[in-house]
Amino acid sequence: MASAAARLTSITYLDVSHCTYIGPVALEAIGKHCKHLVKLERNAYLMMILGSSLDGEAFAIAATMPKLKQLSITNTCTSTDGVLKILSSCPDLELLDIRGCREVKLDEPFVKKFSQLRILGPELVDYGPGISAYVAFYPYIRHLFSGLDDIEMIMDFELDLDDPTWLSELLLED
């Protein structure tokens, strides 16, 4: 990864979401070589990160990417300590997306200290009974629902969440 990162020195945006072979060492290499990086997306499938270390990636980001303005680390095993390290190391951060980061606990008085920062999460969006769990575990399903203006549209069809064929039926519609 270090050799690939060395060739990407002028990039400002990088999306390494859902890449199973990217970890703290790779993120550190990216941060060391990509000095102009202002937007990073490192989102994960919840199932992908089970058993991962809690803050290795967050500490690598904090140590090597101080110019970040936007950071998305949804559904990762980042803890409150990792987020605090990022906040203290990335003073230009404007957007931090930590939705689905179940180990992060930020209280309202703390968040108010960062008035210039928009924080999304860590709670998950609830689209209705039985759906939020699937949205959390399957980002492609979340994508299907995210553009809907009227949540009632979702309820126009019956979902048997125990039957996996509903997803293929949904994807085959228009």
MOURQUI-V655344 format. One record per residue. PSI is psi as a letter, one per 20 degrees, with the letter a starting at -180 (999 if undefined). OMEGA is omega in whole degrees, -180 to 180 (* if undefined). BURIAL is I if it has 24 or more other C-alpha atoms within 12 Angstrom, else O. Layout:
BEGIN
psi=PSI omega=OMEGA burial=BURIAL
psi=PSI omega=OMEGA burial=BURIAL
END
This chain:
BEGIN
psi=h omega=-179 burial=O
psi=h omega=-180 burial=O
psi=h omega=177 burial=O
psi=g omega=180 burial=O
psi=h omega=-180 burial=I
psi=h omega=179 burial=O
psi=i omega=-176 burial=O
psi=k omega=-171 burial=O
psi=h omega=-176 burial=O
psi=j omega=-178 burial=O
psi=q omega=177 burial=O
psi=i omega=-179 burial=O
psi=p omega=179 burial=I
psi=p omega=176 burial=I
psi=o omega=177 burial=O
psi=k omega=179 burial=I
psi=q omega=173 burial=I
psi=j omega=176 burial=I
psi=o omega=-175 burial=O
psi=i omega=-177 burial=O
psi=j omega=177 burial=O
psi=p omega=178 burial=I
psi=a omega=-178 burial=I
psi=g omega=-178 burial=I
psi=g omega=179 burial=O
psi=g omega=179 burial=I
psi=h omega=177 burial=I
psi=g omega=178 burial=I
psi=g omega=178 burial=I
psi=g omega=-180 burial=I
psi=h omega=-180 burial=I
psi=h omega=-176 burial=I
psi=h omega=-175 burial=I
psi=m omega=-173 burial=I
psi=i omega=-178 burial=I
psi=j omega=-177 burial=O
psi=p omega=178 burial=I
psi=i omega=179 burial=I
psi=p omega=179 burial=I
psi=p omega=173 burial=I
psi=o omega=179 burial=I
psi=m omega=-179 burial=I
psi=q omega=-176 burial=I
psi=q omega=167 burial=I
psi=p omega=180 burial=I
psi=g omega=-179 burial=I
psi=h omega=-178 burial=O
psi=h omega=-171 burial=O
psi=j omega=178 burial=I
psi=p omega=-179 burial=O
psi=i omega=179 burial=O
psi=q omega=176 burial=O
psi=q omega=-173 burial=O
psi=g omega=-168 burial=I
psi=j omega=-178 burial=I
psi=g omega=-180 burial=I
psi=g omega=179 burial=I
psi=g omega=180 burial=I
psi=h omega=177 burial=I
psi=g omega=177 burial=I
psi=g omega=-179 burial=I
psi=h omega=-176 burial=I
psi=h omega=-170 burial=I
psi=i omega=-175 burial=I
psi=l omega=-174 burial=I
psi=i omega=-177 burial=I
psi=j omega=-178 burial=I
psi=p omega=174 burial=I
psi=h omega=179 burial=I
psi=p omega=180 burial=I
psi=p omega=177 burial=I
psi=o omega=-180 burial=I
psi=l omega=-175 burial=I
psi=q omega=176 burial=I
psi=k omega=177 burial=I
psi=r omega=179 burial=I
psi=k omega=178 burial=I
psi=q omega=178 burial=I
psi=r omega=177 burial=I
psi=g omega=179 burial=I
psi=g omega=179 burial=O
psi=g omega=179 burial=I
psi=g omega=179 burial=I
psi=h omega=178 burial=I
psi=g omega=177 burial=I
psi=g omega=-179 burial=I
psi=h omega=-180 burial=I
psi=h omega=-176 burial=O
psi=i omega=-177 burial=O
psi=m omega=-173 burial=I
psi=i omega=-179 burial=O
psi=j omega=-176 burial=I
psi=p omega=180 burial=I
psi=h omega=-178 burial=O
psi=p omega=176 burial=I
psi=o omega=-180 burial=I
psi=o omega=-179 burial=I
psi=k omega=179 burial=I
psi=p omega=179 burial=I
psi=j omega=176 burial=I
psi=n omega=-170 burial=I
psi=i omega=-179 burial=I
psi=j omega=-178 burial=I
psi=p omega=177 burial=I
psi=o omega=178 burial=O
psi=p omega=179 burial=I
psi=q omega=-175 burial=O
psi=g omega=178 burial=O
psi=h omega=179 burial=O
psi=g omega=-178 burial=O
psi=h omega=-180 burial=O
psi=h omega=177 burial=O
psi=h omega=-179 burial=O
psi=m omega=-174 burial=O
psi=h omega=180 burial=O
psi=i omega=-173 burial=O
psi=p omega=173 burial=O
psi=p omega=-179 burial=O
psi=p omega=175 burial=I
psi=p omega=178 burial=I
psi=a omega=8 burial=I
psi=i omega=-178 burial=I
psi=q omega=178 burial=O
psi=q omega=175 burial=I
psi=p omega=179 burial=O
psi=o omega=-179 burial=O
psi=j omega=179 burial=I
psi=r omega=-176 burial=O
psi=p omega=174 burial=O
psi=i omega=-175 burial=O
psi=h omega=-174 burial=I
psi=h omega=179 burial=O
psi=g omega=179 burial=O
psi=h omega=178 burial=I
psi=h omega=-180 burial=I
psi=h omega=-175 burial=I
psi=h omega=-175 burial=I
psi=n omega=-178 burial=I
psi=h omega=178 burial=I
psi=h omega=175 burial=O
psi=g omega=177 burial=I
psi=g omega=179 burial=I
psi=h omega=179 burial=O
psi=h omega=-176 burial=O
psi=h omega=-170 burial=I
psi=h omega=-178 burial=O
psi=i omega=-177 burial=O
psi=p omega=178 burial=O
psi=h omega=-176 burial=O
psi=o omega=-177 burial=O
psi=h omega=180 burial=O
psi=h omega=177 burial=O
psi=h omega=179 burial=O
psi=h omega=-174 burial=O
psi=j omega=178 burial=O
psi=i omega=178 burial=O
psi=q omega=-180 burial=O
psi=p omega=177 burial=O
psi=p omega=169 burial=O
psi=n omega=-173 burial=O
psi=i omega=176 burial=O
psi=i omega=-180 burial=O
psi=o omega=-175 burial=O
psi=i omega=-179 burial=O
psi=i omega=-179 burial=O
psi=h omega=-179 burial=O
psi=g omega=-180 burial=I
psi=h omega=177 burial=O
psi=g omega=179 burial=O
psi=g omega=-178 burial=O
psi=h omega=-179 burial=O
psi=i omega=177 burial=O
psi=q omega=179 burial=O
psi=999 omega=* burial=O
END
